[in-house]
Amino acid sequence: MRDIVVAFAVAGFMQLCGFATGVLAARLLLPEGRGELAAVLLWCTLIASISVLSLDQALVYRMARQRAREQRLTALALLLSQPLALLAIVAGILLLPRLLADASPGAMTAAWALLLFTPFGHATTILQGAQQGRLRLIEWNLIRALQPAGYLLGIGIALLFVGASVLGFVAAFLFGRILVMTALLWRARGSVGGAELRPSAADLKPMLGYAVGVHSAGLAGIANQFLGRAAVALHLPAAELGLFAVAGAMNGAVGIIAQTLSRLAFPKIANAEDDRQRSLIFARYFKLNLVCSGAATAVGLALAPWFVPLIFGEAFAAAVPASQVLLVGGLLVGTRRMATAGLQAHGDNVSTLGAESLNLVLQALCLAILLPLFGIVGAAAAIAVGEAAGLLYMLRRAWLRLGLSLAMLALPNADDLAVLGDLLRELRARRR
């Protein structure tokens, strides 16, 4: 119960920091500069996400089943991540000049700096997975909050020394990443070292097997996550990408709720004693996410028409319709993410691949039709259609694989209400 309380407190803090950085980027860089920043982060993050090979998820899964080998497994994952990071740098050197052909010199310099950070970023991802695998969920939540906090602090530092620029914002983003990496390395000292640091060849095949299986579905998931923004970046001016980035800003609250709960749920489901317990934990977290994310979406839809121009500036008023469509899409994304975490914790990666593939095909088809006709609103609608199809597929797989009907995943039972009562009592006690 305590980890849920901390997780939501951290999620709220991260959302506030993320919102503040988004407002600063929009206000100071304006649509075109905001679009350049979005493009740099998009392509560099995409390259890093593909190259890490889901090793962090594989580490969590293997640690849940090999408690006595936690240190060796972590060392193996770290060792495997570095050649992959070097491949990512080579890919970036070849691709970024083409993907950012119209970017300013400052934006290109920022992209190179972010690309060269990839080996450290991969190591950070692995160490975060190690914390999840050890069920140090409160500590993991607190450390990951350093990223948006450091980004916000870094923006202030950058404004003092280099002014408002894409390069300054990327430097601030890296400052947040460095804070997270430093905290993880400090916590890792003593827990990974000595003879136990040497990885075992016997662990190589199981870890890579799970990582490749998850990443096969993950590649489609990564494509789904970035396809809309990539299509806008490639086919529309930078200012339109800036509007699209702001349109997705209000979606952050829904995304953080779903991400937080799914990352809390995955190790707990994987460590449960049997399939029945795994299904119960899965259903409970699924319902919790549905309630929290649904409430956040409803509030966002009501506030968007006056909130976006008021906070981000009148230059971004045109982003309101796309923002509302993306809010609905964000609810679908988060709900499907929770279903994915539950099925993967049962060792089912095939269902995830099917859902992501269906999502990708429909999203690509809708983008081809809607983007030329409706611009960023069409891109937002294409994302929502693809996510709806993927979610329906995952719900069907949860029913067939785990025996969980839609009612079991959506309607609270007596046990759920008892857990909620315990949570509310704990929150009330903390306020006192």
N, C-alpha and C positions, 0 to 999 in steps of 0.2 A: 504494500500500500504506500509506503513511504517513497518508493522510487517513482510511483505515478505522480505523487504530489510534486516532487522535485522536478520531474520531467516536464510537467505543465508549467511550473514556475520558470524553468529555463526556457521553454518554448515561447512563453510570453515575453521574456526578456529579449530573446533572439529576434522575435517578430518586431519589437519596438526598435531595436538597433537596425534591423534590416529596413524597416520603414524609414527611419531617419536617413540612412545612407542613400536610399532610393530618392527621397525628396531632395537631398543635397545634390545628387547627380543630375536630376532633372532641372532644378533651379539654376545650377551653376553652369552646366554644359549645354542646356537647351536641347531641342529635339535632335539636331544633327550630331552634336557631341555625345549626347546620350546614346544615340544609335551606334556611334563608333565604339564607345565603351562596351555596349552590349555585344557588338561583333567580336571584339577582342576576347572577351570572357567566353563567348559562345564557342568559338573555334578552338581555343586552347583547352577549355574544359572538356569539350567533346573528344579531343585527341587523348587527353589524360584518362577520361572515363573508359574509352575503348581499350587502352593499353594496360590498365591495371588488372584485367582478366578476372574480376570478381574474387580476387584472392582473399580479401577481407571476409567475405561471406563464407568462403571455404574454410577459413581459419576458425570462425565461430562454430561452424558445423562439426569440424574435426575435434575441436577442443571439448565440445559437449560429449563426445564419445570416447575421448582418450584423455581423461583428466590428469593422468600421471605424466603426460608428455607435452604439457602446455608450453614449456619454454622451448623445447625442440621444434614444436610446430610453429611457434612465432618466429624463431630464427630462420626456419625454412621459408616461410612466407616472405620475410624481409629479403632473403637471398634471391628468391625468384622474382621479386618485384623490380630489382634494379636493371637487369637486362631489358625488361619490358619498358622501363622508363627511357632507356637509351634509344630503343626503337621508336618510341614516341617522339623523341627529339629529332631523329632523322626524318620521320614522317612530317613533322612540323616545318622543318627547313625546306622540304620540297613543296608543301601545300600552302603554307601561310602567305607567301607572296602572291599566289593566285586568288586565294579566298579573300584577302584584304587588299586587292589590287587598287582600289580607290581610296584607301585609308591615308590619313595624313602621316608625315614622318614620325610625329610623336606617338601616334597610335601603333605604328609598326614597331617602334622601340619598346613600347609596353608589351606588345605581343611576344617579342623575343625574350624579354625578361621573364614573363610568365611561363613560356615554354621551357626555359632553362631550369626552372624551379621543379620540374616534373619529378626527378628522382626523389627529392625531399617530400613532395606531395604524396608519392606512392608509399614512402616509408610511414608518413603520418597516417595514411589510410589503414595500413596494416596494424599499426599500434592501436588505433581506435578499435579495429576488429578484435584485437587481443583483449582489450578491456571489456568488450561485450561478451567475449567467450568466457572470461573469468567472472561474469555477472557483476562486474563493478559498474553498475548502471548509473548510480548517482554520480560517481566520479567522472564517468564518461560524459554525462550530461553537462556537468559543470565545466569540464575542459572544452567541450565543443562550443560552449557559449563564448569562449575567447575569440573565435573567428569573427563574428559580427561586431563584438565589442572592440576588437583590435582594428577592424576595418574603419569603424566610426572614429576611433582615436587617431588612426593613421591619416584619415581625411583632414582632420584638424591640423595635424603636423604638416601635411603636404601643402595645405592652403597657406600656411605661414611662410614656407620656404620656396615653393615653386608655383603657387597660384592654382587656379582652377584649370585643370587639363586632364586629358585621358590618361596620360602617363602618371600624373599624380594620383589619380584614383586607383590605377592598377598597383602602384607602389603601396598604397594604403591597404589594398586587398591582400597583397603579399605579406604585409606586416601582420595582419590577422592570422594568416596561415603559419607564419613563423612563431607566433605566440602559442598556437595550438601544438605545433611540433615540439617546441621547447618544454612545454608542460608534460607532454607524453613521454619525452625522453627522460625527464626528471623522475617521473613515476615509474619508468621501466627499469631504472638502475637498481640492481639488486634482485629484480625478479627475472631478468634474462641475463645470464652470465655464467662464467665458469665452464665446466664440462658440459653442462646442460645446454650451452649455446650451440654446440655442434649439431646440425640437423642430421636426421637419419634418412638414408636412401629408401628405407621401407615405408616412410611416410610420404614419399614423393608422388607415387602413383595415386593413392587415395585422395590426396589434396588436389592434385592437378585434375583428376577425374571429376571431382565435384565442382571445381572452379570452372572447367570447360563446359560442363553441363549447365551450370547456372548462367555462365556468360553467353552461351548460345541463345538462351532466352533473353539475357541481359542486353545483347547487341540490338535485338529488336526493340527492347525497352528503351535503350539509349536513343535509338533512331526516333522512336515515338516522342521521347522527351524533347528532342532538339529539332525535329523535322519542321515544325511550324515556324520556329524562329529562323532556321536555316533557309527555308523557302523565302521568307520575307527579306532576309539579308541578301540573298542572291538575286532577287527579282524586283525589289523595291528600293527607293533611295534610303540613305542612312537615316534621314529624319523620320521616315515611316517605321523603321526598326526602333527608333527612339520612342515613338508613340506606342508601339507594340510592347516594348519593355515596360513602360509605365502602365499599360493596360493589365499586365500580369502582376503588378505590384500588390494590389489588394488580395490577390490569390495567395499571398505568402502565408497568411494566418491559417488557411485551410491546409496548405501544403505542410507547414510545420507540425500541425496537429497530427496529420496522418503519418508523417515521417517519424515523429517521436513515438507514437503508439506502435507502429510496425516494428521499429527497432527495439522497443522494449519487449514486444510480444515474441519476436523470433527466437531469442535465446531461451525464453521461458518455455515456449512450446517445444523447442528442441530438447530441453532438459527434463521434460515431463516423464513420468514413470511408464506410461503406456499410451496407446492410441486414444483411449477414452479420455484420459486427462488432457491430452494434446488438443482434442476436439473441443473440450469444454473451455480451455483457456483461449483457443482461437475464437470461438463464438463470443466469448465475453469481451475480448478486445475489439472484435469487429463491431459489436453493438455500441461500445463506448465511442469508437471512432465515428460511427454513423450519427450519433447524437451530437457530439461536439462539432464535427465538421459541418453537419447540416445547419446547426445554429449559426456558425460563423458565415456560411454561405448566404443565408437569409439576410443577415445584417448587412453584409457586403452589397447585395443586390439593391437594398433599399437606400444605402448611403452613396453609392457610386456617382449618381448624376451631379450632385453638388460637391462631393468630397474630392473627386479627381481634379477639377479645375481650381478649387479652393486651395488645395495643398500643393499640387505640383505646378500650378500656374495655368493661365488661360491658354498658353501655347499648347497645352496637352488636353484641352477640352474634347478634341476629336477622338480621344482614346476611350471615352466613356462606353459606347456600345460594345466595343471589343472587350472591355474590362468586364462587363456583365456576362457576356458569353463565356469568357475564360473562368469566371467564378463558378459557373455550373460545371464546366469541364474540370475544374480543380476538385470539386466534390467527387466527381466520377473517378478521377485519378487517385485520390486518396483512398477511396473505398476499394478500388481494385488493388492498390498497393497493400492494403491490409489482407485481402484475400490471397495475394501472392505470398506474403510472409508466412501465412498459415500453412499453405500447401507446400512451400519449400521446406518448412521446418518438419514436415512429414516425409521429406525426401522426394517430393514430387516436383520435378523441374519441367516435365513434359507439358503439363497444363499451362505453365507460365509461358512457354514458347508458343503454344497455340494461341493464347490470348494476345500476346504481343504481336504475333504475325498477323492475326486478324485485324487488330488495331492499326498496324502499319499500313496494310493494304488499303483499308477504307480511308484512313487519313490521307494517304497519298492521292487516291482518286478524288477525294473531296477537295484537296488543295489544288489539284490541276483544274478543277471546274470553278471553285469558289474564289480563289485568290485573284485571278484576273478580273472577275466580275465585281467583287466587293472589297478588295484590298485586305486590310488587317482584320476586318470583321469576318470576312470569308475564311481567313486563316484560323481565327478563333473557333468558328463553327466547325471547321474540318477537324480540329483537335477534339472538340466535344463529341462529334459523331464517332470517331475512332475509339475514344475512351468508353463510350456507352457500349459499343460492341464487345470490347475486351472485358468489361465488367460482367456483362451477361454470360459470356463464355466461362469466366472464372466461377461465377455463382453456380452454374450448371456442374462444373467439375467438383466443386466443394460438396454438392449434393451426391454425385455419383461416387466420389472417392472417399468421403468422410461421413456420408449420411446426414449432412447438415442441410436442412431445407431452408427456404427463404425466411419462413416464420422463425426458425431457430436462430437465424443470423440477424433478424431485425427486431423481434419482440422480446422485451426483458422478461425474465422469470423471477421466482422468489429469491434464488441465490444471487442473481444480479442486483436485485434491490437491496439485499443484505450487504453486499459488497459496497454498493453506493452509500448506504447508511454509514458504514464504517469509515468510508472516505470523508463524508461530510463531518462526522464527529471528530475525525483527526484534524481536519481543516479548522473547525471551531476551536479545538484545543490549542492549536498553534497560534491563533489570533489572541488568545488569552495570555 
